């Protein structure tokens, strides 16, 4: 098997399935913060910088 056939095989994979995998990963990672049940977590993370070390005691 010569190096050109390996290159062509990998290129065909990247052109077809690689693109599909990257698109699916993008959609999942973009939608992840908007999933139900994550609102409280993100609100807590957004307000964390305003807390003092004596808050809540």
PDB file of N, CA, C and O in Angstrom:
ATOM      1  N   UNK A   1       0.850  -1.175   0.000  1.00  0.00           N
ATOM      2  CA  UNK A   1       0.000   0.000   0.000  1.00  0.00           C
ATOM      3  C   UNK A   1       0.894   1.236   0.000  1.00  0.00           C
ATOM      4  O   UNK A   1       1.740   1.399   0.879  1.00  0.00           O
ATOM      5  N   UNK A   2       0.708   2.078  -0.962  1.00  0.00           N
ATOM      6  CA  UNK A   2       1.554   3.261  -1.039  1.00  0.00           C
ATOM      7  C   UNK A   2       0.943   4.418  -0.244  1.00  0.00           C
ATOM      8  O   UNK A   2      -0.247   4.390   0.069  1.00  0.00           O
ATOM      9  N   UNK A   3       1.747   5.434   0.083  1.00  0.00           N
ATOM     10  CA  UNK A   3       1.255   6.542   0.926  1.00  0.00           C
ATOM     11  C   UNK A   3       0.128   7.339   0.283  1.00  0.00           C
ATOM     12  O   UNK A   3      -0.691   7.933   0.985  1.00  0.00           O
ATOM     13  N   UNK A   4       0.080   7.355  -1.043  1.00  0.00           N
ATOM     14  CA  UNK A   4      -0.972   8.129  -1.689  1.00  0.00           C
ATOM     15  C   UNK A   4      -2.351   7.516  -1.474  1.00  0.00           C
ATOM     16  O   UNK A   4      -3.339   8.242  -1.360  1.00  0.00           O
ATOM     17  N   UNK A   5      -2.427   6.205  -1.417  1.00  0.00           N
ATOM     18  CA  UNK A   5      -3.736   5.588  -1.195  1.00  0.00           C
ATOM     19  C   UNK A   5      -4.201   5.808   0.240  1.00  0.00           C
ATOM     20  O   UNK A   5      -5.398   5.965   0.481  1.00  0.00           O
ATOM     21  N   UNK A   6      -3.270   5.822   1.198  1.00  0.00           N
ATOM     22  CA  UNK A   6      -3.632   6.109   2.588  1.00  0.00           C
ATOM     23  C   UNK A   6      -4.135   7.540   2.703  1.00  0.00           C
ATOM     24  O   UNK A   6      -5.134   7.808   3.369  1.00  0.00           O
ATOM     25  N   UNK A   7      -3.435   8.452   2.049  1.00  0.00           N
ATOM     26  CA  UNK A   7      -3.846   9.857   2.062  1.00  0.00           C
ATOM     27  C   UNK A   7      -5.230  10.018   1.458  1.00  0.00           C
ATOM     28  O   UNK A   7      -6.081  10.710   2.018  1.00  0.00           O
ATOM     29  N   UNK A   8      -5.455   9.386   0.328  1.00  0.00           N
ATOM     30  CA  UNK A   8      -6.753   9.496  -0.322  1.00  0.00           C
ATOM     31  C   UNK A   8      -7.867   8.914   0.536  1.00  0.00           C
ATOM     32  O   UNK A   8      -8.963   9.470   0.591  1.00  0.00           O
ATOM     33  N   UNK A   9      -7.596   7.809   1.198  1.00  0.00           N
ATOM     34  CA  UNK A   9      -8.591   7.193   2.072  1.00  0.00           C
ATOM     35  C   UNK A   9      -8.946   8.116   3.230  1.00  0.00           C
ATOM     36  O   UNK A   9     -10.122   8.318   3.531  1.00  0.00           O
ATOM     37  N   UNK A  10      -7.928   8.676   3.877  1.00  0.00           N
ATOM     38  CA  UNK A  10      -8.176   9.587   4.991  1.00  0.00           C
ATOM     39  C   UNK A  10      -8.877  10.864   4.531  1.00  0.00           C
ATOM     40  O   UNK A  10      -9.724  11.403   5.242  1.00  0.00           O
ATOM     41  N   UNK A  11      -8.526  11.336   3.359  1.00  0.00           N
ATOM     42  CA  UNK A  11      -9.173  12.540   2.843  1.00  0.00           C
ATOM     43  C   UNK A  11     -10.648  12.294   2.540  1.00  0.00           C
ATOM     44  O   UNK A  11     -11.494  13.142   2.825  1.00  0.00           O
ATOM     45  N   UNK A  12     -10.952  11.145   1.966  1.00  0.00           N
ATOM     46  CA  UNK A  12     -12.348  10.827   1.694  1.00  0.00           C
ATOM     47  C   UNK A  12     -13.141  10.695   2.986  1.00  0.00           C
ATOM     48  O   UNK A  12     -14.290  11.131   3.057  1.00  0.00           O
ATOM     49  N   UNK A  13     -12.538  10.098   4.005  1.00  0.00           N
ATOM     50  CA  UNK A  13     -13.203   9.996   5.304  1.00  0.00           C
ATOM     51  C   UNK A  13     -13.459  11.383   5.886  1.00  0.00           C
ATOM     52  O   UNK A  13     -14.554  11.656   6.378  1.00  0.00           O
ATOM     53  N   UNK A  14     -12.462  12.256   5.834  1.00  0.00           N
ATOM     54  CA  UNK A  14     -12.605  13.605   6.382  1.00  0.00           C
ATOM     55  C   UNK A  14     -13.638  14.403   5.605  1.00  0.00           C
ATOM     56  O   UNK A  14     -14.377  15.191   6.196  1.00  0.00           O
ATOM     57  N   UNK A  15     -13.706  14.217   4.307  1.00  0.00           N
ATOM     58  CA  UNK A  15     -14.673  14.950   3.488  1.00  0.00           C
ATOM     59  C   UNK A  15     -16.107  14.500   3.746  1.00  0.00           C
ATOM     60  O   UNK A  15     -17.035  15.292   3.580  1.00  0.00           O
ATOM     61  N   UNK A  16     -16.303  13.271   4.140  1.00  0.00           N
ATOM     62  CA  UNK A  16     -17.665  12.783   4.324  1.00  0.00           C
ATOM     63  C   UNK A  16     -18.021  12.698   5.811  1.00  0.00           C
ATOM     64  O   UNK A  16     -18.758  13.540   6.323  1.00  0.00           O
ATOM     65  N   UNK A  17     -17.506  11.696   6.492  1.00  0.00           N
ATOM     66  CA  UNK A  17     -17.874  11.456   7.885  1.00  0.00           C
ATOM     67  C   UNK A  17     -17.248  12.467   8.836  1.00  0.00           C
ATOM     68  O   UNK A  17     -17.847  12.813   9.855  1.00  0.00           O
ATOM     69  N   UNK A  18     -16.065  12.937   8.518  1.00  0.00           N
ATOM     70  CA  UNK A  18     -15.416  13.930   9.386  1.00  0.00           C
ATOM     71  C   UNK A  18     -16.224  15.206   9.458  1.00  0.00           C
ATOM     72  O   UNK A  18     -16.378  15.781  10.536  1.00  0.00           O
ATOM     73  N   UNK A  19     -16.741  15.657   8.334  1.00  0.00           N
ATOM     74  CA  UNK A  19     -17.572  16.856   8.311  1.00  0.00           C
ATOM     75  C   UNK A  19     -18.852  16.636   9.106  1.00  0.00           C
ATOM     76  O   UNK A  19     -19.271  17.514   9.860  1.00  0.00           O
ATOM     77  N   UNK A  20     -19.462  15.499   8.948  1.00  0.00           N
ATOM     78  CA  UNK A  20     -20.693  15.187   9.683  1.00  0.00           C
ATOM     79  C   UNK A  20     -20.429  15.165  11.189  1.00  0.00           C
ATOM     80  O   UNK A  20     -21.222  15.704  11.960  1.00  0.00           O
ATOM     81  N   UNK A  21     -19.345  14.559  11.607  1.00  0.00           N
ATOM     82  CA  UNK A  21     -18.999  14.497  13.031  1.00  0.00           C
ATOM     83  C   UNK A  21     -18.771  15.891  13.595  1.00  0.00           C
ATOM     84  O   UNK A  21     -19.220  16.188  14.702  1.00  0.00           O
ATOM     85  N   UNK A  22     -18.080  16.751  12.853  1.00  0.00           N
ATOM     86  CA  UNK A  22     -17.827  18.111  13.325  1.00  0.00           C
ATOM     87  C   UNK A  22     -19.115  18.933  13.405  1.00  0.00           C
ATOM     88  O   UNK A  22     -19.281  19.728  14.330  1.00  0.00           O
ATOM     89  N   UNK A  23     -20.015  18.754  12.461  1.00  0.00           N
ATOM     90  CA  UNK A  23     -21.289  19.485  12.495  1.00  0.00           C
ATOM     91  C   UNK A  23     -22.126  19.032  13.691  1.00  0.00           C
ATOM     92  O   UNK A  23     -22.711  19.861  14.389  1.00  0.00           O
ATOM     93  N   UNK A  24     -22.185  17.734  13.926  1.00  0.00           N
ATOM     94  CA  UNK A  24     -22.946  17.214  15.073  1.00  0.00           C
ATOM     95  C   UNK A  24     -22.331  17.713  16.379  1.00  0.00           C
ATOM     96  O   UNK A  24     -23.061  18.112  17.286  1.00  0.00           O
ATOM     97  N   UNK A  25     -20.995  17.698  16.492  1.00  0.00           N
ATOM     98  CA  UNK A  25     -20.331  18.187  17.702  1.00  0.00           C
ATOM     99  C   UNK A  25     -20.621  19.672  17.914  1.00  0.00           C
ATOM    100  O   UNK A  25     -20.853  20.095  19.046  1.00  0.00           O
ATOM    101  N   UNK A  26     -20.611  20.465  16.851  1.00  0.00           N
ATOM    102  CA  UNK A  26     -20.915  21.887  16.958  1.00  0.00           C
ATOM    103  C   UNK A  26     -22.331  22.115  17.462  1.00  0.00           C
ATOM    104  O   UNK A  26     -22.546  22.943  18.347  1.00  0.00           O
ATOM    105  N   UNK A  27     -23.297  21.394  16.911  1.00  0.00           N
ATOM    106  CA  UNK A  27     -24.693  21.566  17.317  1.00  0.00           C
ATOM    107  C   UNK A  27     -24.878  21.170  18.782  1.00  0.00           C
ATOM    108  O   UNK A  27     -25.560  21.867  19.532  1.00  0.00           O
ATOM    109  N   UNK A  28     -24.280  20.067  19.183  1.00  0.00           N
ATOM    110  CA  UNK A  28     -24.418  19.608  20.572  1.00  0.00           C
ATOM    111  C   UNK A  28     -23.771  20.601  21.532  1.00  0.00           C
ATOM    112  O   UNK A  28     -24.376  20.958  22.543  1.00  0.00           O
ATOM    113  N   UNK A  29     -22.558  21.051  21.235  1.00  0.00           N
ATOM    114  CA  UNK A  29     -21.874  21.978  22.128  1.00  0.00           C
ATOM    115  C   UNK A  29     -22.536  23.351  22.154  1.00  0.00           C
ATOM    116  O   UNK A  29     -22.479  24.042  23.172  1.00  0.00           O
ATOM    117  N   UNK A  30     -23.155  23.752  21.067  1.00  0.00           N
ATOM    118  CA  UNK A  30     -23.862  25.030  21.041  1.00  0.00           C
ATOM    119  C   UNK A  30     -25.177  24.940  21.812  1.00  0.00           C
ATOM    120  O   UNK A  30     -25.561  25.907  22.469  1.00  0.00           O
ATOM    121  N   UNK A  31     -25.863  23.830  21.751  1.00  0.00           N
ATOM    122  CA  UNK A  31     -27.152  23.673  22.424  1.00  0.00           C
ATOM    123  C   UNK A  31     -27.005  23.290  23.897  1.00  0.00           C
ATOM    124  O   UNK A  31     -27.963  23.436  24.655  1.00  0.00           O
ATOM    125  N   UNK A  32     -25.848  22.809  24.323  1.00  0.00           N
ATOM    126  CA  UNK A  32     -25.657  22.313  25.689  1.00  0.00           C
ATOM    127  C   UNK A  32     -26.040  23.336  26.765  1.00  0.00           C
ATOM    128  O   UNK A  32     -26.718  22.945  27.714  1.00  0.00           O
ATOM    129  N   UNK A  33     -25.658  24.603  26.687  1.00  0.00           N
ATOM    130  CA  UNK A  33     -26.031  25.548  27.748  1.00  0.00           C
ATOM    131  C   UNK A  33     -27.526  25.838  27.824  1.00  0.00           C
ATOM    132  O   UNK A  33     -27.999  26.333  28.847  1.00  0.00           O
ATOM    133  N   UNK A  34     -28.276  25.545  26.776  1.00  0.00           N
ATOM    134  CA  UNK A  34     -29.695  25.850  26.737  1.00  0.00           C
ATOM    135  C   UNK A  34     -30.573  24.667  27.107  1.00  0.00           C
ATOM    136  O   UNK A  34     -31.791  24.736  26.947  1.00  0.00           O
ATOM    137  N   UNK A  35     -29.988  23.591  27.594  1.00  0.00           N
ATOM    138  CA  UNK A  35     -30.776  22.419  27.941  1.00  0.00           C
ATOM    139  C   UNK A  35     -31.632  22.710  29.179  1.00  0.00           C
ATOM    140  O   UNK A  35     -31.256  23.537  30.009  1.00  0.00           O
ATOM    141  N   UNK A  36     -32.769  22.041  29.305  1.00  0.00           N
ATOM    142  CA  UNK A  36     -33.623  22.243  30.480  1.00  0.00           C
ATOM    143  C   UNK A  36     -32.891  21.810  31.749  1.00  0.00           C
ATOM    144  O   UNK A  36     -32.180  20.806  31.751  1.00  0.00           O
ATOM    145  N   UNK A  37     -33.068  22.559  32.803  1.00  0.00           N
ATOM    146  CA  UNK A  37     -32.453  22.207  34.076  1.00  0.00           C
ATOM    147  C   UNK A  37     -31.112  22.858  34.314  1.00  0.00           C
ATOM    148  O   UNK A  37     -30.572  22.747  35.415  1.00  0.00           O
ATOM    149  N   UNK A  38     -30.558  23.527  33.336  1.00  0.00           N
ATOM    150  CA  UNK A  38     -29.250  24.153  33.536  1.00  0.00           C
ATOM    151  C   UNK A  38     -29.355  25.634  33.896  1.00  0.00           C
ATOM    152  O   UNK A  38     -28.340  26.298  34.104  1.00  0.00           O
ATOM    153  N   UNK A  39     -30.560  26.141  33.967  1.00  0.00           N
ATOM    154  CA  UNK A  39     -30.753  27.569  34.246  1.00  0.00           C
ATOM    155  C   UNK A  39     -30.179  27.960  35.610  1.00  0.00           C
ATOM    156  O   UNK A  39     -29.488  28.972  35.722  1.00  0.00           O
ATOM    157  N   UNK A  40     -30.459  27.166  36.648  1.00  0.00           N
ATOM    158  CA  UNK A  40     -29.959  27.504  37.980  1.00  0.00           C
ATOM    159  C   UNK A  40     -28.444  27.459  38.035  1.00  0.00           C
ATOM    160  O   UNK A  40     -27.824  28.306  38.678  1.00  0.00           O
ATOM    161  N   UNK A  41     -27.846  26.495  37.378  1.00  0.00           N
ATOM    162  CA  UNK A  41     -26.385  26.384  37.358  1.00  0.00           C
ATOM    163  C   UNK A  41     -25.757  27.609  36.695  1.00  0.00           C
ATOM    164  O   UNK A  41     -24.790  28.170  37.212  1.00  0.00           O
ATOM    165  N   UNK A  42     -26.303  28.022  35.558  1.00  0.00           N
ATOM    166  CA  UNK A  42     -25.734  29.164  34.836  1.00  0.00           C
ATOM    167  C   UNK A  42     -26.004  30.481  35.561  1.00  0.00           C
ATOM    168  O   UNK A  42     -25.173  31.388  35.518  1.00  0.00           O
ATOM    169  N   UNK A  43     -27.144  30.598  36.220  1.00  0.00           N
ATOM    170  CA  UNK A  43     -27.421  31.800  36.997  1.00  0.00           C
ATOM    171  C   UNK A  43     -26.442  31.895  38.171  1.00  0.00           C
ATOM    172  O   UNK A  43     -25.930  32.973  38.474  1.00  0.00           O
ATOM    173  N   UNK A  44     -26.190  30.773  38.819  1.00  0.00           N
ATOM    174  CA  UNK A  44     -25.230  30.745  39.928  1.00  0.00           C
ATOM    175  C   UNK A  44     -23.827  31.098  39.438  1.00  0.00           C
ATOM    176  O   UNK A  44     -23.116  31.853  40.102  1.00  0.00           O
ATOM    177  N   UNK A  45     -23.427  30.571  38.303  1.00  0.00           N
ATOM    178  CA  UNK A  45     -22.094  30.865  37.760  1.00  0.00           C
ATOM    179  C   UNK A  45     -21.986  32.336  37.355  1.00  0.00           C
ATOM    180  O   UNK A  45     -20.924  32.938  37.518  1.00  0.00           O
ATOM    181  N   UNK A  46     -23.053  32.918  36.837  1.00  0.00           N
ATOM    182  CA  UNK A  46     -23.022  34.321  36.416  1.00  0.00           C
ATOM    183  C   UNK A  46     -22.931  35.261  37.608  1.00  0.00           C
ATOM    184  O   UNK A  46     -22.314  36.322  37.511  1.00  0.00           O
ATOM    185  N   UNK A  47     -23.535  34.888  38.730  1.00  0.00           N
ATOM    186  CA  UNK A  47     -23.532  35.753  39.910  1.00  0.00           C
ATOM    187  C   UNK A  47     -22.385  35.474  40.863  1.00  0.00           C
ATOM    188  O   UNK A  47     -22.238  36.172  41.866  1.00  0.00           O
ATOM    189  N   UNK A  48     -21.581  34.486  40.577  1.00  0.00           N
ATOM    190  CA  UNK A  48     -20.492  34.089  41.463  1.00  0.00           C
ATOM    191  C   UNK A  48     -19.479  35.217  41.664  1.00  0.00           C
ATOM    192  O   UNK A  48     -18.915  35.336  42.752  1.00  0.00           O
ATOM    193  N   UNK A  49     -19.236  36.031  40.669  1.00  0.00           N
ATOM    194  CA  UNK A  49     -18.225  37.074  40.775  1.00  0.00           C
ATOM    195  C   UNK A  49     -18.664  38.198  41.711  1.00  0.00           C
ATOM    196  O   UNK A  49     -17.828  38.984  42.156  1.00  0.00           O
ATOM    197  N   UNK A  50     -19.947  38.288  42.014  1.00  0.00           N
ATOM    198  CA  UNK A  50     -20.445  39.340  42.886  1.00  0.00           C
ATOM    199  C   UNK A  50     -20.483  38.927  44.357  1.00  0.00           C
ATOM    200  O   UNK A  50     -20.820  39.745  45.213  1.00  0.00           O
ATOM    201  N   UNK A  51     -20.151  37.700  44.659  1.00  0.00           N
ATOM    202  CA  UNK A  51     -20.200  37.213  46.029  1.00  0.00           C
ATOM    203  C   UNK A  51     -18.964  37.640  46.801  1.00  0.00           C
ATOM    204  O   UNK A  51     -17.854  37.694  46.273  1.00  0.00           O
ATOM    205  N   UNK A  52     -19.192  37.932  48.028  1.00  0.00           N
ATOM    206  CA  UNK A  52     -18.102  38.223  48.952  1.00  0.00           C
ATOM    207  C   UNK A  52     -17.845  36.958  49.761  1.00  0.00           C
ATOM    208  O   UNK A  52     -18.716  36.092  49.848  1.00  0.00           O
ATOM    209  N   UNK A  53     -16.681  36.845  50.345  1.00  0.00           N
ATOM    210  CA  UNK A  53     -16.392  35.628  51.085  1.00  0.00           C
ATOM    211  C   UNK A  53     -17.263  35.509  52.328  1.00  0.00           C
ATOM    212  O   UNK A  53     -17.367  34.415  52.883  1.00  0.00           O
ATOM    213  N   UNK A  54     -17.891  36.584  52.787  1.00  0.00           N
ATOM    214  CA  UNK A  54     -18.755  36.537  53.956  1.00  0.00           C
ATOM    215  C   UNK A  54     -20.226  36.370  53.598  1.00  0.00           C
ATOM    216  O   UNK A  54     -21.058  36.259  54.498  1.00  0.00           O
ATOM    217  N   UNK A  55     -20.572  36.347  52.327  1.00  0.00           N
ATOM    218  CA  UNK A  55     -21.961  36.154  51.921  1.00  0.00           C
ATOM    219  C   UNK A  55     -22.427  34.757  52.274  1.00  0.00           C
ATOM    220  O   UNK A  55     -21.681  33.787  52.139  1.00  0.00           O
ATOM    221  N   UNK A  56     -23.639  34.666  52.716  1.00  0.00           N
ATOM    222  CA  UNK A  56     -24.232  33.371  53.004  1.00  0.00           C
ATOM    223  C   UNK A  56     -23.845  32.795  54.354  1.00  0.00           C
ATOM    224  O   UNK A  56     -24.153  31.639  54.641  1.00  0.00           O
ATOM    225  N   UNK A  57     -23.191  33.562  55.167  1.00  0.00           N
ATOM    226  CA  UNK A  57     -22.829  33.051  56.505  1.00  0.00           C
ATOM    227  C   UNK A  57     -23.734  33.602  57.559  1.00  0.00           C
ATOM    228  O   UNK A  57     -23.576  33.281  58.737  1.00  0.00           O
TER     229      UNK A  57
END
